[in-house]
């Protein structure tokens, strides 16, 4: 069968959405750890919270800017 060429914009859209989803998951997991619901070092919770926020807000913008340069 013949596969139609894929639009790179669609793949990039889903990559950005996956980044945001994993960022939210990391933030929520960080909050759960900070709240003491999981018996893990709180430092890990703060690290997950900050990295998740960066992954949600910063990384998609940087990646989109990098794609525009291509």
TIRO-2110 file (N, C-alpha, C; in Angstrom, 1 decimal):
// TIRO-2110
0.8, -1.2, 0.0, N, 1, A
0.0, 0.0, 0.0, CA, 1, A
0.9, 1.2, 0.0, C, 1, A
0.3, 2.3, -0.5, N, 2, A
1.0, 3.6, -0.6, CA, 2, A
0.7, 4.4, 0.6, C, 2, A
1.7, 4.8, 1.4, N, 3, A
1.5, 5.7, 2.5, CA, 3, A
1.6, 7.1, 2.1, C, 3, A
0.7, 7.9, 2.5, N, 4, A
0.7, 9.4, 2.1, CA, 4, A
1.8, 10.0, 3.0, C, 4, A
2.5, 11.0, 2.4, N, 5, A
3.5, 11.7, 3.2, CA, 5, A
2.9, 12.4, 4.4, C, 5, A
3.6, 12.3, 5.5, N, 6, A
3.0, 12.8, 6.8, CA, 6, A
3.4, 14.3, 6.9, C, 6, A
2.5, 15.0, 7.5, N, 7, A
2.7, 16.5, 7.7, CA, 7, A
3.5, 16.6, 9.0, C, 7, A
4.7, 17.2, 8.9, N, 8, A
5.5, 17.4, 10.1, CA, 8, A
4.9, 18.3, 11.2, C, 8, A
3.9, 19.1, 10.8, N, 9, A
3.3, 20.0, 11.7, CA, 9, A
2.4, 19.1, 12.7, C, 9, A
1.8, 18.1, 12.2, N, 10, A
1.0, 17.2, 13.0, CA, 10, A
1.9, 16.5, 14.0, C, 10, A
3.0, 16.0, 13.6, N, 11, A
3.9, 15.3, 14.5, CA, 11, A
4.4, 16.3, 15.6, C, 11, A
4.7, 17.5, 15.2, N, 12, A
5.2, 18.5, 16.1, CA, 12, A
4.2, 18.9, 17.1, C, 12, A
2.9, 19.0, 16.7, N, 13, A
1.8, 19.3, 17.5, CA, 13, A
1.7, 18.2, 18.6, C, 13, A
1.8, 17.0, 18.3, N, 14, A
1.6, 15.9, 19.3, CA, 14, A
2.9, 15.8, 20.2, C, 14, A
4.0, 16.2, 19.7, N, 15, A
5.2, 16.2, 20.6, CA, 15, A
5.0, 17.3, 21.6, C, 15, A
4.5, 18.5, 21.2, N, 16, A
4.3, 19.5, 22.2, CA, 16, A
3.3, 19.2, 23.2, C, 16, A
2.2, 18.5, 22.8, N, 17, A
1.2, 18.1, 23.7, CA, 17, A
1.7, 17.0, 24.7, C, 17, A
2.5, 16.1, 24.2, N, 18, A
3.1, 15.1, 25.1, CA, 18, A
4.0, 15.8, 26.1, C, 18, A
4.8, 16.8, 25.7, N, 19, A
5.6, 17.5, 26.7, CA, 19, A
4.8, 18.1, 27.7, C, 19, A
3.7, 18.8, 27.3, N, 20, A
2.8, 19.4, 28.3, CA, 20, A
2.2, 18.4, 29.3, C, 20, A
1.7, 17.3, 28.7, N, 21, A
1.1, 16.3, 29.5, CA, 21, A
2.1, 15.7, 30.6, C, 21, A
3.3, 15.4, 30.1, N, 22, A
4.3, 14.9, 31.1, CA, 22, A
4.7, 15.9, 32.1, C, 22, A
4.7, 17.2, 31.7, N, 23, A
5.0, 18.3, 32.6, CA, 23, A
3.9, 18.3, 33.7, C, 23, A
2.7, 18.2, 33.3, N, 24, A
1.6, 18.2, 34.3, CA, 24, A
1.7, 17.0, 35.3, C, 24, A
2.0, 15.9, 34.7, N, 25, A
2.2, 14.7, 35.6, CA, 25, A
3.3, 14.9, 36.6, C, 25, A
4.4, 15.4, 36.1, N, 26, A
5.5, 15.7, 37.0, CA, 26, A
5.2, 16.7, 38.1, C, 26, A
4.4, 17.7, 37.8, N, 27, A
4.0, 18.7, 38.8, CA, 27, A
3.1, 18.1, 39.8, C, 27, A
2.2, 17.3, 39.4, N, 28, A
1.2, 16.7, 40.3, CA, 28, A
2.0, 15.7, 41.2, C, 28, A
2.9, 14.9, 40.6, N, 29, A
3.6, 14.0, 41.4, CA, 29, A
4.5, 14.7, 42.4, C, 29, A
5.1, 15.8, 42.0, N, 30, A
5.9, 16.6, 42.9, CA, 30, A
5.0, 17.1, 44.1, C, 30, A
3.8, 17.6, 43.8, N, 31, A
2.9, 18.1, 44.8, CA, 31, A
2.6, 17.0, 45.8, C, 31, A
2.3, 15.8, 45.3, N, 32, A
2.0, 14.6, 46.1, CA, 32, A
3.1, 14.3, 47.1, C, 32, A
4.3, 14.3, 46.5, N, 33, A
5.5, 14.0, 47.4, CA, 33, A
5.7, 15.1, 48.4, C, 33, A
5.6, 16.4, 48.0, N, 34, A
5.8, 17.5, 48.9, CA, 34, A
4.8, 17.4, 50.1, C, 34, A
3.5, 17.0, 49.7, N, 35, A
2.5, 16.9, 50.7, CA, 35, A
2.7, 15.8, 51.7, C, 35, A
3.6, 14.9, 51.4, N, 36, A
3.9, 13.8, 52.3, CA, 36, A
3.0, 12.5, 52.0, C, 36, A
2.3, 12.5, 50.9, N, 37, A
1.5, 11.3, 50.6, CA, 37, A
2.3, 10.1, 50.2, C, 37, A
3.5, 10.4, 49.7, N, 38, A
4.4, 9.3, 49.3, CA, 38, A
5.7, 9.4, 50.2, C, 38, A
6.2, 8.3, 50.6, N, 39, A
7.3, 8.3, 51.5, CA, 39, A
8.6, 8.3, 50.7, C, 39, A
8.8, 9.5, 50.1, N, 40, A
10.0, 9.8, 49.3, CA, 40, A
10.6, 11.1, 49.8, C, 40, A
11.9, 11.3, 49.6, N, 41, A
12.5, 12.5, 50.0, CA, 41, A
11.8, 13.7, 49.4, C, 41, A
11.5, 14.7, 50.2, N, 42, A
10.8, 15.9, 49.7, CA, 42, A
11.6, 16.7, 48.7, C, 42, A
12.9, 16.6, 48.8, N, 43, A
13.7, 17.2, 47.7, CA, 43, A
13.4, 16.8, 46.3, C, 43, A
13.1, 15.5, 46.2, N, 44, A
12.7, 14.9, 44.9, CA, 44, A
11.3, 15.6, 44.5, C, 44, A
10.5, 15.8, 45.4, N, 45, A
9.2, 16.4, 45.1, CA, 45, A
9.4, 17.8, 44.6, C, 45, A
10.2, 18.6, 45.3, N, 46, A
10.5, 20.0, 44.8, CA, 46, A
11.1, 20.0, 43.4, C, 46, A
12.1, 19.0, 43.2, N, 47, A
12.7, 18.9, 41.9, CA, 47, A
11.7, 18.6, 40.8, C, 47, A
10.9, 17.6, 41.1, N, 48, A
9.8, 17.2, 40.1, CA, 48, A
8.9, 18.4, 39.8, C, 48, A
8.5, 19.1, 40.8, N, 49, A
7.6, 20.3, 40.7, CA, 49, A
8.3, 21.3, 39.7, C, 49, A
9.5, 21.7, 40.0, N, 50, A
10.2, 22.7, 39.2, CA, 50, A
10.4, 22.2, 37.8, C, 50, A
10.9, 21.0, 37.6, N, 51, A
11.2, 20.5, 36.3, CA, 51, A
9.9, 20.3, 35.5, C, 51, A
8.8, 19.9, 36.2, N, 52, A
7.5, 19.7, 35.5, CA, 52, A
7.0, 21.0, 35.0, C, 52, A
7.1, 22.1, 35.8, N, 53, A
6.7, 23.4, 35.4, CA, 53, A
7.5, 23.9, 34.2, C, 53, A
8.8, 23.7, 34.3, N, 54, A
9.7, 24.1, 33.1, CA, 54, A
9.3, 23.3, 31.9, C, 54, A
9.0, 22.0, 32.0, N, 55, A
8.6, 21.2, 30.9, CA, 55, A
7.3, 21.7, 30.3, C, 55, A
6.4, 22.1, 31.2, N, 56, A
5.1, 22.6, 30.7, CA, 56, A
5.2, 24.0, 30.0, C, 56, A
5.9, 24.9, 30.6, N, 57, A
5.9, 26.3, 30.2, CA, 57, A
7.0, 26.6, 29.2, C, 57, A
8.2, 26.2, 29.6, N, 58, A
9.4, 26.6, 28.9, CA, 58, A
9.8, 25.8, 27.6, C, 58, A
9.8, 24.5, 27.8, N, 59, A
10.3, 23.6, 26.8, CA, 59, A
9.5, 23.7, 25.5, C, 59, A
8.2, 23.7, 25.5, N, 60, A
7.5, 23.8, 24.2, CA, 60, A
7.8, 25.1, 23.5, C, 60, A
8.0, 26.2, 24.2, N, 61, A
8.3, 27.4, 23.5, CA, 61, A
9.7, 27.4, 22.9, C, 61, A
10.6, 26.8, 23.6, N, 62, A
12.0, 26.7, 23.1, CA, 62, A
12.0, 25.7, 21.9, C, 62, A
11.3, 24.6, 22.0, N, 63, A
11.3, 23.7, 20.9, CA, 63, A
10.6, 24.3, 19.6, C, 63, A
9.5, 25.0, 19.8, N, 64, A
8.9, 25.7, 18.7, CA, 64, A
9.8, 26.7, 18.1, C, 64, A
10.5, 27.4, 18.9, N, 65, A
11.5, 28.4, 18.3, CA, 65, A
12.6, 27.7, 17.5, C, 65, A
13.0, 26.6, 18.0, N, 66, A
14.1, 25.8, 17.3, CA, 66, A
13.5, 25.3, 16.0, C, 66, A
12.3, 24.8, 16.0, N, 67, A
11.7, 24.3, 14.7, CA, 67, A
11.5, 25.4, 13.7, C, 67, A
11.2, 26.6, 14.2, N, 68, A
11.1, 27.7, 13.2, CA, 68, A
12.4, 28.1, 12.5, C, 68, A
13.5, 27.8, 13.2, N, 69, A
14.8, 28.1, 12.6, CA, 69, A
15.1, 27.2, 11.4, C, 69, A
14.6, 26.0, 11.5, N, 70, A
14.9, 25.0, 10.4, CA, 70, A
14.3, 25.4, 9.1, C, 70, A
END
